[in-house]
Amino acid sequence: MKIDKSLNGTALEIALEGRLDTTTAPELEQALKASLDDAETLTFDFSQLDYISSAGLRVLLSANKIMNRKGGMKVVNANEMVKEVFDVTGFVDILNIE
């Protein structure tokens, strides 16, 4: 998985490419720990994300809990397969998905 981070003032955007699964979720978790202190908003760009597993969902849930206290988090550009995972797991009711 490839992680591209960009911080514009206090707005952090993270673009993911590849698969967010048991193998790659710890990598995203580490990237978030290193970046969330300076961010008030977080946007995940999933336009290049092919797959998300329960391990990836756990990382998103954790980030969402932190960002709800700071300013907010949203997910944009998710493909149909990823949107289906969000729908089946109920994450559409938890996350701000655009």
Phi and psi restraints in degrees (range 20) as a CNS / XPLOR table:
assign (resid 1 and name C) (resid 2 and name N)
       (resid 2 and name CA) (resid 2 and name C) 1.0 -108.9 20.0 2
assign (resid 2 and name N) (resid 2 and name CA)
       (resid 2 and name C) (resid 3 and name N) 1.0 135.3 20.0 2
assign (resid 2 and name C) (resid 3 and name N)
       (resid 3 and name CA) (resid 3 and name C) 1.0 -119.7 20.0 2
assign (resid 3 and name N) (resid 3 and name CA)
       (resid 3 and name C) (resid 4 and name N) 1.0 120.4 20.0 2
assign (resid 3 and name C) (resid 4 and name N)
       (resid 4 and name CA) (resid 4 and name C) 1.0 -112.3 20.0 2
assign (resid 4 and name N) (resid 4 and name CA)
       (resid 4 and name C) (resid 5 and name N) 1.0 122.4 20.0 2
assign (resid 4 and name C) (resid 5 and name N)
       (resid 5 and name CA) (resid 5 and name C) 1.0 -113.1 20.0 2
assign (resid 5 and name N) (resid 5 and name CA)
       (resid 5 and name C) (resid 6 and name N) 1.0 140.1 20.0 2
assign (resid 5 and name C) (resid 6 and name N)
       (resid 6 and name CA) (resid 6 and name C) 1.0 -142.0 20.0 2
assign (resid 6 and name N) (resid 6 and name CA)
       (resid 6 and name C) (resid 7 and name N) 1.0 132.6 20.0 2
assign (resid 6 and name C) (resid 7 and name N)
       (resid 7 and name CA) (resid 7 and name C) 1.0 -113.3 20.0 2
assign (resid 7 and name N) (resid 7 and name CA)
       (resid 7 and name C) (resid 8 and name N) 1.0 119.2 20.0 2
assign (resid 7 and name C) (resid 8 and name N)
       (resid 8 and name CA) (resid 8 and name C) 1.0 -116.3 20.0 2
assign (resid 8 and name N) (resid 8 and name CA)
       (resid 8 and name C) (resid 9 and name N) 1.0 98.3 20.0 2
assign (resid 8 and name C) (resid 9 and name N)
       (resid 9 and name CA) (resid 9 and name C) 1.0 67.4 20.0 2
assign (resid 9 and name N) (resid 9 and name CA)
       (resid 9 and name C) (resid 10 and name N) 1.0 -113.5 20.0 2
assign (resid 9 and name C) (resid 10 and name N)
       (resid 10 and name CA) (resid 10 and name C) 1.0 -110.8 20.0 2
assign (resid 10 and name N) (resid 10 and name CA)
       (resid 10 and name C) (resid 11 and name N) 1.0 11.4 20.0 2
assign (resid 10 and name C) (resid 11 and name N)
       (resid 11 and name CA) (resid 11 and name C) 1.0 -99.8 20.0 2
assign (resid 11 and name N) (resid 11 and name CA)
       (resid 11 and name C) (resid 12 and name N) 1.0 113.0 20.0 2
assign (resid 11 and name C) (resid 12 and name N)
       (resid 12 and name CA) (resid 12 and name C) 1.0 -99.1 20.0 2
assign (resid 12 and name N) (resid 12 and name CA)
       (resid 12 and name C) (resid 13 and name N) 1.0 130.6 20.0 2
assign (resid 12 and name C) (resid 13 and name N)
       (resid 13 and name CA) (resid 13 and name C) 1.0 -119.6 20.0 2
assign (resid 13 and name N) (resid 13 and name CA)
       (resid 13 and name C) (resid 14 and name N) 1.0 133.2 20.0 2
assign (resid 13 and name C) (resid 14 and name N)
       (resid 14 and name CA) (resid 14 and name C) 1.0 -123.0 20.0 2
assign (resid 14 and name N) (resid 14 and name CA)
       (resid 14 and name C) (resid 15 and name N) 1.0 119.3 20.0 2
assign (resid 14 and name C) (resid 15 and name N)
       (resid 15 and name CA) (resid 15 and name C) 1.0 -104.1 20.0 2
assign (resid 15 and name N) (resid 15 and name CA)
       (resid 15 and name C) (resid 16 and name N) 1.0 128.6 20.0 2
assign (resid 15 and name C) (resid 16 and name N)
       (resid 16 and name CA) (resid 16 and name C) 1.0 -110.2 20.0 2
assign (resid 16 and name N) (resid 16 and name CA)
       (resid 16 and name C) (resid 17 and name N) 1.0 142.3 20.0 2
assign (resid 16 and name C) (resid 17 and name N)
       (resid 17 and name CA) (resid 17 and name C) 1.0 -131.4 20.0 2
assign (resid 17 and name N) (resid 17 and name CA)
       (resid 17 and name C) (resid 18 and name N) 1.0 128.8 20.0 2
assign (resid 17 and name C) (resid 18 and name N)
       (resid 18 and name CA) (resid 18 and name C) 1.0 110.4 20.0 2
assign (resid 18 and name N) (resid 18 and name CA)
       (resid 18 and name C) (resid 19 and name N) 1.0 -134.1 20.0 2
assign (resid 18 and name C) (resid 19 and name N)
       (resid 19 and name CA) (resid 19 and name C) 1.0 -119.3 20.0 2
assign (resid 19 and name N) (resid 19 and name CA)
       (resid 19 and name C) (resid 20 and name N) 1.0 132.9 20.0 2
assign (resid 19 and name C) (resid 20 and name N)
       (resid 20 and name CA) (resid 20 and name C) 1.0 -106.1 20.0 2
assign (resid 20 and name N) (resid 20 and name CA)
       (resid 20 and name C) (resid 21 and name N) 1.0 99.4 20.0 2
assign (resid 20 and name C) (resid 21 and name N)
       (resid 21 and name CA) (resid 21 and name C) 1.0 -139.6 20.0 2
assign (resid 21 and name N) (resid 21 and name CA)
       (resid 21 and name C) (resid 22 and name N) 1.0 -166.1 20.0 2
assign (resid 21 and name C) (resid 22 and name N)
       (resid 22 and name CA) (resid 22 and name C) 1.0 -57.3 20.0 2
assign (resid 22 and name N) (resid 22 and name CA)
       (resid 22 and name C) (resid 23 and name N) 1.0 -34.9 20.0 2
assign (resid 22 and name C) (resid 23 and name N)
       (resid 23 and name CA) (resid 23 and name C) 1.0 -74.6 20.0 2
assign (resid 23 and name N) (resid 23 and name CA)
       (resid 23 and name C) (resid 24 and name N) 1.0 -38.6 20.0 2
assign (resid 23 and name C) (resid 24 and name N)
       (resid 24 and name CA) (resid 24 and name C) 1.0 -100.1 20.0 2
assign (resid 24 and name N) (resid 24 and name CA)
       (resid 24 and name C) (resid 25 and name N) 1.0 -15.7 20.0 2
assign (resid 24 and name C) (resid 25 and name N)
       (resid 25 and name CA) (resid 25 and name C) 1.0 -57.2 20.0 2
assign (resid 25 and name N) (resid 25 and name CA)
       (resid 25 and name C) (resid 26 and name N) 1.0 -42.0 20.0 2
assign (resid 25 and name C) (resid 26 and name N)
       (resid 26 and name CA) (resid 26 and name C) 1.0 -61.3 20.0 2
assign (resid 26 and name N) (resid 26 and name CA)
       (resid 26 and name C) (resid 27 and name N) 1.0 -32.3 20.0 2
assign (resid 26 and name C) (resid 27 and name N)
       (resid 27 and name CA) (resid 27 and name C) 1.0 -64.3 20.0 2
assign (resid 27 and name N) (resid 27 and name CA)
       (resid 27 and name C) (resid 28 and name N) 1.0 -44.1 20.0 2
assign (resid 27 and name C) (resid 28 and name N)
       (resid 28 and name CA) (resid 28 and name C) 1.0 -66.2 20.0 2
assign (resid 28 and name N) (resid 28 and name CA)
       (resid 28 and name C) (resid 29 and name N) 1.0 -39.8 20.0 2
assign (resid 28 and name C) (resid 29 and name N)
       (resid 29 and name CA) (resid 29 and name C) 1.0 -59.0 20.0 2
assign (resid 29 and name N) (resid 29 and name CA)
       (resid 29 and name C) (resid 30 and name N) 1.0 -43.4 20.0 2
assign (resid 29 and name C) (resid 30 and name N)
       (resid 30 and name CA) (resid 30 and name C) 1.0 -65.4 20.0 2
assign (resid 30 and name N) (resid 30 and name CA)
       (resid 30 and name C) (resid 31 and name N) 1.0 -42.3 20.0 2
assign (resid 30 and name C) (resid 31 and name N)
       (resid 31 and name CA) (resid 31 and name C) 1.0 -62.0 20.0 2
assign (resid 31 and name N) (resid 31 and name CA)
       (resid 31 and name C) (resid 32 and name N) 1.0 -39.5 20.0 2
assign (resid 31 and name C) (resid 32 and name N)
       (resid 32 and name CA) (resid 32 and name C) 1.0 -67.5 20.0 2
assign (resid 32 and name N) (resid 32 and name CA)
       (resid 32 and name C) (resid 33 and name N) 1.0 -43.4 20.0 2
assign (resid 32 and name C) (resid 33 and name N)
       (resid 33 and name CA) (resid 33 and name C) 1.0 -57.9 20.0 2
assign (resid 33 and name N) (resid 33 and name CA)
       (resid 33 and name C) (resid 34 and name N) 1.0 -36.4 20.0 2
assign (resid 33 and name C) (resid 34 and name N)
       (resid 34 and name CA) (resid 34 and name C) 1.0 -77.8 20.0 2
assign (resid 34 and name N) (resid 34 and name CA)
       (resid 34 and name C) (resid 35 and name N) 1.0 -13.6 20.0 2
assign (resid 34 and name C) (resid 35 and name N)
       (resid 35 and name CA) (resid 35 and name C) 1.0 -120.3 20.0 2
assign (resid 35 and name N) (resid 35 and name CA)
       (resid 35 and name C) (resid 36 and name N) 1.0 -21.7 20.0 2
assign (resid 35 and name C) (resid 36 and name N)
       (resid 36 and name CA) (resid 36 and name C) 1.0 -73.4 20.0 2
assign (resid 36 and name N) (resid 36 and name CA)
       (resid 36 and name C) (resid 37 and name N) 1.0 -21.0 20.0 2
assign (resid 36 and name C) (resid 37 and name N)
       (resid 37 and name CA) (resid 37 and name C) 1.0 -58.2 20.0 2
assign (resid 37 and name N) (resid 37 and name CA)
       (resid 37 and name C) (resid 38 and name N) 1.0 -39.3 20.0 2
assign (resid 37 and name C) (resid 38 and name N)
       (resid 38 and name CA) (resid 38 and name C) 1.0 -90.7 20.0 2
assign (resid 38 and name N) (resid 38 and name CA)
       (resid 38 and name C) (resid 39 and name N) 1.0 -2.8 20.0 2
assign (resid 38 and name C) (resid 39 and name N)
       (resid 39 and name CA) (resid 39 and name C) 1.0 -100.7 20.0 2
assign (resid 39 and name N) (resid 39 and name CA)
       (resid 39 and name C) (resid 40 and name N) 1.0 139.1 20.0 2
assign (resid 39 and name C) (resid 40 and name N)
       (resid 40 and name CA) (resid 40 and name C) 1.0 -104.0 20.0 2
assign (resid 40 and name N) (resid 40 and name CA)
       (resid 40 and name C) (resid 41 and name N) 1.0 -25.3 20.0 2
assign (resid 40 and name C) (resid 41 and name N)
       (resid 41 and name CA) (resid 41 and name C) 1.0 -132.0 20.0 2
assign (resid 41 and name N) (resid 41 and name CA)
       (resid 41 and name C) (resid 42 and name N) 1.0 150.4 20.0 2
assign (resid 41 and name C) (resid 42 and name N)
       (resid 42 and name CA) (resid 42 and name C) 1.0 -133.9 20.0 2
assign (resid 42 and name N) (resid 42 and name CA)
       (resid 42 and name C) (resid 43 and name N) 1.0 128.6 20.0 2
assign (resid 42 and name C) (resid 43 and name N)
       (resid 43 and name CA) (resid 43 and name C) 1.0 -120.8 20.0 2
assign (resid 43 and name N) (resid 43 and name CA)
       (resid 43 and name C) (resid 44 and name N) 1.0 125.1 20.0 2
assign (resid 43 and name C) (resid 44 and name N)
       (resid 44 and name CA) (resid 44 and name C) 1.0 -96.7 20.0 2
assign (resid 44 and name N) (resid 44 and name CA)
       (resid 44 and name C) (resid 45 and name N) 1.0 123.0 20.0 2
assign (resid 44 and name C) (resid 45 and name N)
       (resid 45 and name CA) (resid 45 and name C) 1.0 -98.5 20.0 2
assign (resid 45 and name N) (resid 45 and name CA)
       (resid 45 and name C) (resid 46 and name N) 1.0 111.9 20.0 2
assign (resid 45 and name C) (resid 46 and name N)
       (resid 46 and name CA) (resid 46 and name C) 1.0 -103.3 20.0 2
assign (resid 46 and name N) (resid 46 and name CA)
       (resid 46 and name C) (resid 47 and name N) 1.0 21.9 20.0 2
assign (resid 46 and name C) (resid 47 and name N)
       (resid 47 and name CA) (resid 47 and name C) 1.0 -61.8 20.0 2
assign (resid 47 and name N) (resid 47 and name CA)
       (resid 47 and name C) (resid 48 and name N) 1.0 -25.4 20.0 2
assign (resid 47 and name C) (resid 48 and name N)
       (resid 48 and name CA) (resid 48 and name C) 1.0 -112.0 20.0 2
assign (resid 48 and name N) (resid 48 and name CA)
       (resid 48 and name C) (resid 49 and name N) 1.0 9.9 20.0 2
assign (resid 48 and name C) (resid 49 and name N)
       (resid 49 and name CA) (resid 49 and name C) 1.0 -85.5 20.0 2
assign (resid 49 and name N) (resid 49 and name CA)
       (resid 49 and name C) (resid 50 and name N) 1.0 123.1 20.0 2
assign (resid 49 and name C) (resid 50 and name N)
       (resid 50 and name CA) (resid 50 and name C) 1.0 -88.1 20.0 2
assign (resid 50 and name N) (resid 50 and name CA)
       (resid 50 and name C) (resid 51 and name N) 1.0 -30.1 20.0 2
assign (resid 50 and name C) (resid 51 and name N)
       (resid 51 and name CA) (resid 51 and name C) 1.0 -157.9 20.0 2
assign (resid 51 and name N) (resid 51 and name CA)
       (resid 51 and name C) (resid 52 and name N) 1.0 146.1 20.0 2
assign (resid 51 and name C) (resid 52 and name N)
       (resid 52 and name CA) (resid 52 and name C) 1.0 -136.2 20.0 2
assign (resid 52 and name N) (resid 52 and name CA)
       (resid 52 and name C) (resid 53 and name N) 1.0 134.2 20.0 2
assign (resid 52 and name C) (resid 53 and name N)
       (resid 53 and name CA) (resid 53 and name C) 1.0 -106.9 20.0 2
assign (resid 53 and name N) (resid 53 and name CA)
       (resid 53 and name C) (resid 54 and name N) 1.0 -178.7 20.0 2
assign (resid 53 and name C) (resid 54 and name N)
       (resid 54 and name CA) (resid 54 and name C) 1.0 -62.2 20.0 2
assign (resid 54 and name N) (resid 54 and name CA)
       (resid 54 and name C) (resid 55 and name N) 1.0 -31.7 20.0 2
assign (resid 54 and name C) (resid 55 and name N)
       (resid 55 and name CA) (resid 55 and name C) 1.0 -65.5 20.0 2
assign (resid 55 and name N) (resid 55 and name CA)
       (resid 55 and name C) (resid 56 and name N) 1.0 -38.2 20.0 2
assign (resid 55 and name C) (resid 56 and name N)
       (resid 56 and name CA) (resid 56 and name C) 1.0 -68.0 20.0 2
assign (resid 56 and name N) (resid 56 and name CA)
       (resid 56 and name C) (resid 57 and name N) 1.0 -39.6 20.0 2
assign (resid 56 and name C) (resid 57 and name N)
       (resid 57 and name CA) (resid 57 and name C) 1.0 -61.6 20.0 2
assign (resid 57 and name N) (resid 57 and name CA)
       (resid 57 and name C) (resid 58 and name N) 1.0 -38.2 20.0 2
assign (resid 57 and name C) (resid 58 and name N)
       (resid 58 and name CA) (resid 58 and name C) 1.0 -61.7 20.0 2
assign (resid 58 and name N) (resid 58 and name CA)
       (resid 58 and name C) (resid 59 and name N) 1.0 -42.6 20.0 2
assign (resid 58 and name C) (resid 59 and name N)
       (resid 59 and name CA) (resid 59 and name C) 1.0 -64.7 20.0 2
assign (resid 59 and name N) (resid 59 and name CA)
       (resid 59 and name C) (resid 60 and name N) 1.0 -41.7 20.0 2
assign (resid 59 and name C) (resid 60 and name N)
       (resid 60 and name CA) (resid 60 and name C) 1.0 -63.4 20.0 2
assign (resid 60 and name N) (resid 60 and name CA)
       (resid 60 and name C) (resid 61 and name N) 1.0 -41.9 20.0 2
assign (resid 60 and name C) (resid 61 and name N)
       (resid 61 and name CA) (resid 61 and name C) 1.0 -62.5 20.0 2
assign (resid 61 and name N) (resid 61 and name CA)
       (resid 61 and name C) (resid 62 and name N) 1.0 -43.6 20.0 2
assign (resid 61 and name C) (resid 62 and name N)
       (resid 62 and name CA) (resid 62 and name C) 1.0 -62.6 20.0 2
assign (resid 62 and name N) (resid 62 and name CA)
       (resid 62 and name C) (resid 63 and name N) 1.0 -45.2 20.0 2
assign (resid 62 and name C) (resid 63 and name N)
       (resid 63 and name CA) (resid 63 and name C) 1.0 -63.7 20.0 2
assign (resid 63 and name N) (resid 63 and name CA)
       (resid 63 and name C) (resid 64 and name N) 1.0 -39.2 20.0 2
assign (resid 63 and name C) (resid 64 and name N)
       (resid 64 and name CA) (resid 64 and name C) 1.0 -62.9 20.0 2
assign (resid 64 and name N) (resid 64 and name CA)
       (resid 64 and name C) (resid 65 and name N) 1.0 -40.9 20.0 2
assign (resid 64 and name C) (resid 65 and name N)
       (resid 65 and name CA) (resid 65 and name C) 1.0 -62.0 20.0 2
assign (resid 65 and name N) (resid 65 and name CA)
       (resid 65 and name C) (resid 66 and name N) 1.0 -42.6 20.0 2
assign (resid 65 and name C) (resid 66 and name N)
       (resid 66 and name CA) (resid 66 and name C) 1.0 -66.5 20.0 2
assign (resid 66 and name N) (resid 66 and name CA)
       (resid 66 and name C) (resid 67 and name N) 1.0 -46.8 20.0 2
assign (resid 66 and name C) (resid 67 and name N)
       (resid 67 and name CA) (resid 67 and name C) 1.0 -72.5 20.0 2
assign (resid 67 and name N) (resid 67 and name CA)
       (resid 67 and name C) (resid 68 and name N) 1.0 -25.2 20.0 2
assign (resid 67 and name C) (resid 68 and name N)
       (resid 68 and name CA) (resid 68 and name C) 1.0 -62.9 20.0 2
assign (resid 68 and name N) (resid 68 and name CA)
       (resid 68 and name C) (resid 69 and name N) 1.0 -28.6 20.0 2
assign (resid 68 and name C) (resid 69 and name N)
       (resid 69 and name CA) (resid 69 and name C) 1.0 -81.0 20.0 2
assign (resid 69 and name N) (resid 69 and name CA)
       (resid 69 and name C) (resid 70 and name N) 1.0 -17.4 20.0 2
assign (resid 69 and name C) (resid 70 and name N)
       (resid 70 and name CA) (resid 70 and name C) 1.0 -105.5 20.0 2
assign (resid 70 and name N) (resid 70 and name CA)
       (resid 70 and name C) (resid 71 and name N) 1.0 -41.3 20.0 2
assign (resid 70 and name C) (resid 71 and name N)
       (resid 71 and name CA) (resid 71 and name C) 1.0 177.1 20.0 2
assign (resid 71 and name N) (resid 71 and name CA)
       (resid 71 and name C) (resid 72 and name N) 1.0 -26.1 20.0 2
assign (resid 71 and name C) (resid 72 and name N)
       (resid 72 and name CA) (resid 72 and name C) 1.0 130.9 20.0 2
assign (resid 72 and name N) (resid 72 and name CA)
       (resid 72 and name C) (resid 73 and name N) 1.0 163.4 20.0 2
assign (resid 72 and name C) (resid 73 and name N)
       (resid 73 and name CA) (resid 73 and name C) 1.0 -142.0 20.0 2
assign (resid 73 and name N) (resid 73 and name CA)
       (resid 73 and name C) (resid 74 and name N) 1.0 145.0 20.0 2
assign (resid 73 and name C) (resid 74 and name N)
       (resid 74 and name CA) (resid 74 and name C) 1.0 -142.9 20.0 2
assign (resid 74 and name N) (resid 74 and name CA)
       (resid 74 and name C) (resid 75 and name N) 1.0 157.4 20.0 2
assign (resid 74 and name C) (resid 75 and name N)
       (resid 75 and name CA) (resid 75 and name C) 1.0 -116.2 20.0 2
assign (resid 75 and name N) (resid 75 and name CA)
       (resid 75 and name C) (resid 76 and name N) 1.0 129.1 20.0 2
assign (resid 75 and name C) (resid 76 and name N)
       (resid 76 and name CA) (resid 76 and name C) 1.0 -125.4 20.0 2
assign (resid 76 and name N) (resid 76 and name CA)
       (resid 76 and name C) (resid 77 and name N) 1.0 155.2 20.0 2
assign (resid 76 and name C) (resid 77 and name N)
       (resid 77 and name CA) (resid 77 and name C) 1.0 63.4 20.0 2
assign (resid 77 and name N) (resid 77 and name CA)
       (resid 77 and name C) (resid 78 and name N) 1.0 31.0 20.0 2
assign (resid 77 and name C) (resid 78 and name N)
       (resid 78 and name CA) (resid 78 and name C) 1.0 -73.6 20.0 2
assign (resid 78 and name N) (resid 78 and name CA)
       (resid 78 and name C) (resid 79 and name N) 1.0 140.7 20.0 2
assign (resid 78 and name C) (resid 79 and name N)
       (resid 79 and name CA) (resid 79 and name C) 1.0 -76.4 20.0 2
assign (resid 79 and name N) (resid 79 and name CA)
       (resid 79 and name C) (resid 80 and name N) 1.0 174.2 20.0 2
assign (resid 79 and name C) (resid 80 and name N)
       (resid 80 and name CA) (resid 80 and name C) 1.0 -62.2 20.0 2
assign (resid 80 and name N) (resid 80 and name CA)
       (resid 80 and name C) (resid 81 and name N) 1.0 -37.6 20.0 2
assign (resid 80 and name C) (resid 81 and name N)
       (resid 81 and name CA) (resid 81 and name C) 1.0 -66.0 20.0 2
assign (resid 81 and name N) (resid 81 and name CA)
       (resid 81 and name C) (resid 82 and name N) 1.0 -43.7 20.0 2
assign (resid 81 and name C) (resid 82 and name N)
       (resid 82 and name CA) (resid 82 and name C) 1.0 -67.0 20.0 2
assign (resid 82 and name N) (resid 82 and name CA)
       (resid 82 and name C) (resid 83 and name N) 1.0 -41.0 20.0 2
assign (resid 82 and name C) (resid 83 and name N)
       (resid 83 and name CA) (resid 83 and name C) 1.0 -60.7 20.0 2
assign (resid 83 and name N) (resid 83 and name CA)
       (resid 83 and name C) (resid 84 and name N) 1.0 -36.6 20.0 2
assign (resid 83 and name C) (resid 84 and name N)
       (resid 84 and name CA) (resid 84 and name C) 1.0 -65.3 20.0 2
assign (resid 84 and name N) (resid 84 and name CA)
       (resid 84 and name C) (resid 85 and name N) 1.0 -40.3 20.0 2
assign (resid 84 and name C) (resid 85 and name N)
       (resid 85 and name CA) (resid 85 and name C) 1.0 -61.6 20.0 2
assign (resid 85 and name N) (resid 85 and name CA)
       (resid 85 and name C) (resid 86 and name N) 1.0 -43.8 20.0 2
assign (resid 85 and name C) (resid 86 and name N)
       (resid 86 and name CA) (resid 86 and name C) 1.0 -60.5 20.0 2
assign (resid 86 and name N) (resid 86 and name CA)
       (resid 86 and name C) (resid 87 and name N) 1.0 -40.6 20.0 2
assign (resid 86 and name C) (resid 87 and name N)
       (resid 87 and name CA) (resid 87 and name C) 1.0 -67.4 20.0 2
assign (resid 87 and name N) (resid 87 and name CA)
       (resid 87 and name C) (resid 88 and name N) 1.0 -49.4 20.0 2
assign (resid 87 and name C) (resid 88 and name N)
       (resid 88 and name CA) (resid 88 and name C) 1.0 -64.1 20.0 2
assign (resid 88 and name N) (resid 88 and name CA)
       (resid 88 and name C) (resid 89 and name N) 1.0 -35.8 20.0 2
assign (resid 88 and name C) (resid 89 and name N)
       (resid 89 and name CA) (resid 89 and name C) 1.0 -86.8 20.0 2
assign (resid 89 and name N) (resid 89 and name CA)
       (resid 89 and name C) (resid 90 and name N) 1.0 -7.2 20.0 2
assign (resid 89 and name C) (resid 90 and name N)
       (resid 90 and name CA) (resid 90 and name C) 1.0 84.4 20.0 2
assign (resid 90 and name N) (resid 90 and name CA)
       (resid 90 and name C) (resid 91 and name N) 1.0 5.8 20.0 2
assign (resid 90 and name C) (resid 91 and name N)
       (resid 91 and name CA) (resid 91 and name C) 1.0 -68.2 20.0 2
assign (resid 91 and name N) (resid 91 and name CA)
       (resid 91 and name C) (resid 92 and name N) 1.0 -17.8 20.0 2
assign (resid 91 and name C) (resid 92 and name N)
       (resid 92 and name CA) (resid 92 and name C) 1.0 -63.0 20.0 2
assign (resid 92 and name N) (resid 92 and name CA)
       (resid 92 and name C) (resid 93 and name N) 1.0 -24.9 20.0 2
assign (resid 92 and name C) (resid 93 and name N)
       (resid 93 and name CA) (resid 93 and name C) 1.0 -89.5 20.0 2
assign (resid 93 and name N) (resid 93 and name CA)
       (resid 93 and name C) (resid 94 and name N) 1.0 -11.7 20.0 2
assign (resid 93 and name C) (resid 94 and name N)
       (resid 94 and name CA) (resid 94 and name C) 1.0 -103.3 20.0 2
assign (resid 94 and name N) (resid 94 and name CA)
       (resid 94 and name C) (resid 95 and name N) 1.0 -46.0 20.0 2
assign (resid 94 and name C) (resid 95 and name N)
       (resid 95 and name CA) (resid 95 and name C) 1.0 -95.9 20.0 2
assign (resid 95 and name N) (resid 95 and name CA)
       (resid 95 and name C) (resid 96 and name N) 1.0 155.3 20.0 2
assign (resid 95 and name C) (resid 96 and name N)
       (resid 96 and name CA) (resid 96 and name C) 1.0 -87.5 20.0 2
assign (resid 96 and name N) (resid 96 and name CA)
       (resid 96 and name C) (resid 97 and name N) 1.0 103.6 20.0 2
assign (resid 96 and name C) (resid 97 and name N)
       (resid 97 and name CA) (resid 97 and name C) 1.0 -113.2 20.0 2
assign (resid 97 and name N) (resid 97 and name CA)
       (resid 97 and name C) (resid 98 and name N) 1.0 121.3 20.0 2
